[in-house]
Amino acid sequence: MKPKTIETNATFRLNDLTSQRAENACPVIGCRETTSVIGKHPVCPLHGLEIHKATFVYYNGASHAARTQACLRNLLPFRKDFAAEHILDSSHKLEAHRLGHENSEDALTWNIFGGLLHYERLHRVYNLLTSAQSSASQLALFLWGIRIDFDSQAPELWPRLAEFRRSLEPDIDKFPTEPDIMLLGPTHLLCIEAKFCSGNPLAVDAEVKPGEKPKSRQGLMDRYLRGNKLWPTPAIKPEDLGEVVHSQLLRNLVFASTVGQLEGRDWMVANLVSKTQWKNGRKVYGYDFTDPTPSIPAVAQSRFKFISWEDEIYNRVLKDDPVLAELAEYMRTKTVNLKRAFRFMQRRQHITLQMNT
């Protein structure tokens, strides 16, 4: 069927959706609209959803404007104009089209960290993880290497990331190093590798096509450790690597330590994951869904933190701050595969107080 334009801007959360539905049916509760196949997937023309087996993608049509409109439906209301122009239309943001997917970790990242910047609470994450003391005005936020400054008319890729890529990845054109979240503060460079449904990639002996990053332990070691000419002082040496190497986290450690030194900052790397989505320790070849800390090189473990969306972000940053009520509600009602994305446990001290009352 010829693609059509769909005008709805509706966003759907936990109380709007059901996983108990007929095949190819719209997942919105009570919807009886007839779906039509557009391209490879059925589409609900009433609710503007492209329907997959267990999830959905916002769909408003095939034009550039319609695709942008669809992605924006998955983002919180603050500064959608900035996101449309400087994220969705940026040549620096890889796979920007996936921001309209229900399970998009990039949409989650934008909504929470862009929201923390918007509400001037970003320093709470920085201070929590670095044990430093910074105010909101002292931090610079980079998402996927792009400076997020709502007052700027032309945000660009951080020159330090561009320099790193030119030096260590001049021949890589498919998924070069792209730290999800970077906070540059008075004393620290904090890099955060964010995960939602996916696991941490592992080094594997696999074929590498032209333009791709190395995948093997040896290839990563040769390029990012032995081949790093930017490092003022090597933070990790080849002999520091164990048998298990988390390839993406290693690149984050190399980037943070290199640029931190160049910027005159201490540095840290955090791995931010969902305890809810990782709770069963799934087994997927080439990916790890468990705490990677034991495999982080010992020389870097003091600068690495394994954290969760549920504990460090929701419980310790969002939950008790009325200014961040919109972000907290978003996390409480966020879905993955049409089901609750996050389950929150009360902090132990809070439970103890209740029991003693």
BELGI-V157262 format. One record per residue. PSI is psi in radians with two decimals (NA if undefined). Layout:
((PSI) (PSI))
//
This chain:
((2.52) (2.29) (2.50) (2.81) (2.35) (2.23) (-0.26) (2.53) (0.28) (2.52) (2.49) (2.33) (-2.94) (-0.81) (-0.09) (-0.25) (2.70) (2.47) (-0.15) (1.61) (2.84) (2.72) (2.34) (0.06) (2.67) (2.39) (-0.03) (2.27) (2.25) (-0.04) (2.25) (0.27) (2.47) (2.21) (2.70) (2.45) (2.14) (1.96) (-2.05) (-0.20) (2.62) (2.58) (2.37) (1.98) (-0.37) (-0.79) (-0.08) (0.88) (2.28) (2.14) (2.14) (3.10) (-0.82) (0.08) (-2.93) (2.87) (2.35) (2.37) (2.18) (-0.02) (3.13) (-0.24) (2.85) (-0.77) (-0.68) (-0.68) (-0.68) (-0.80) (-0.72) (-0.79) (-0.69) (-0.42) (-0.41) (0.01) (2.62) (2.82) (-0.45) (2.37) (0.81) (-0.48) (-0.72) (-0.78) (-0.72) (-0.78) (-0.70) (-0.17) (-1.01) (-0.55) (0.24) (2.34) (-0.21) (-0.29) (1.95) (2.46) (0.74) (-0.47) (-0.36) (-0.06) (-0.29) (0.03) (2.43) (-0.72) (0.26) (2.11) (-0.42) (-0.68) (-0.74) (-0.78) (-0.83) (-0.83) (-0.70) (-0.92) (-0.62) (-0.66) (-0.72) (-0.66) (-0.81) (-0.72) (0.18) (0.79) (0.20) (-0.54) (-0.36) (-0.62) (-0.81) (-0.84) (-0.67) (-0.77) (-0.50) (-0.22) (0.34) (3.10) (1.93) (2.66) (2.91) (-0.63) (-0.18) (0.03) (2.55) (2.33) (2.31) (2.19) (2.14) (0.55) (-0.12) (2.27) (2.15) (1.70) (1.85) (-0.24) (-0.15) (2.50) (-0.22) (1.16) (2.44) (2.95) (2.39) (2.19) (-0.56) (-0.65) (-0.72) (-0.70) (-0.75) (-0.79) (-0.74) (-0.66) (-0.78) (-0.33) (0.76) (-0.41) (0.07) (2.05) (-0.07) (1.87) (1.07) (3.02) (2.25) (1.43) (2.31) (-0.86) (2.28) (2.32) (2.07) (1.97) (-3.02) (-0.57) (-0.36) (2.62) (2.06) (2.06) (2.30) (2.11) (1.93) (2.37) (2.67) (-1.36) (-0.40) (2.85) (3.12) (2.19) (2.48) (2.64) (2.26) (2.66) (1.71) (2.73) (2.39) (2.16) (2.78) (2.37) (-0.03) (2.72) (2.74) (2.57) (-0.39) (2.79) (-0.79) (-0.75) (-0.71) (-0.73) (-0.78) (-0.75) (-0.88) (-0.36) (-1.08) (-0.55) (0.10) (1.80) (-0.06) (-0.42) (2.04) (-0.77) (2.10) (2.20) (-0.45) (2.28) (2.74) (-0.67) (-0.18) (-0.30) (2.40) (-2.99) (-0.60) (2.15) (2.19) (1.82) (-0.80) (-0.72) (-0.64) (-0.77) (-0.62) (-0.73) (-0.74) (-0.80) (-0.88) (-0.75) (-0.63) (-0.93) (-0.60) (-0.78) (-0.75) (-0.55) (-0.06) (0.60) (2.64) (2.89) (2.67) (2.68) (2.34) (2.54) (1.92) (2.05) (2.96) (2.04) (-0.59) (-0.80) (-0.39) (0.09) (-0.48) (0.04) (0.91) (2.68) (1.93) (2.20) (2.27) (0.01) (2.60) (2.29) (0.54) (2.95) (2.07) (-0.05) (-0.77) (-0.40) (-0.08) (2.35) (2.36) (-0.59) (-0.27) (-0.06) (-0.51) (-0.25) (0.29) (2.41) (2.39) (1.99) (2.97) (2.68) (-0.66) (-0.80) (-1.14) (-0.65) (-1.00) (-1.00) (-0.67) (-0.26) (-0.82) (-0.81) (-0.76) (0.17) (1.91) (-0.44) (-0.48) (0.38) (-0.65) (-0.71) (-0.68) (-0.75) (-0.66) (-0.80) (-0.63) (-0.50) (0.09) (2.51) (2.74) (2.21) (0.71) (0.22) (2.91) (2.25) (-0.67) (2.37) (2.26) (2.23) (2.45) (2.54) (2.55) (-0.73) (-0.54) (-0.71) (-0.74) (-0.75) (-0.72) (-0.73) (-0.53) (-0.06) (NA))
//
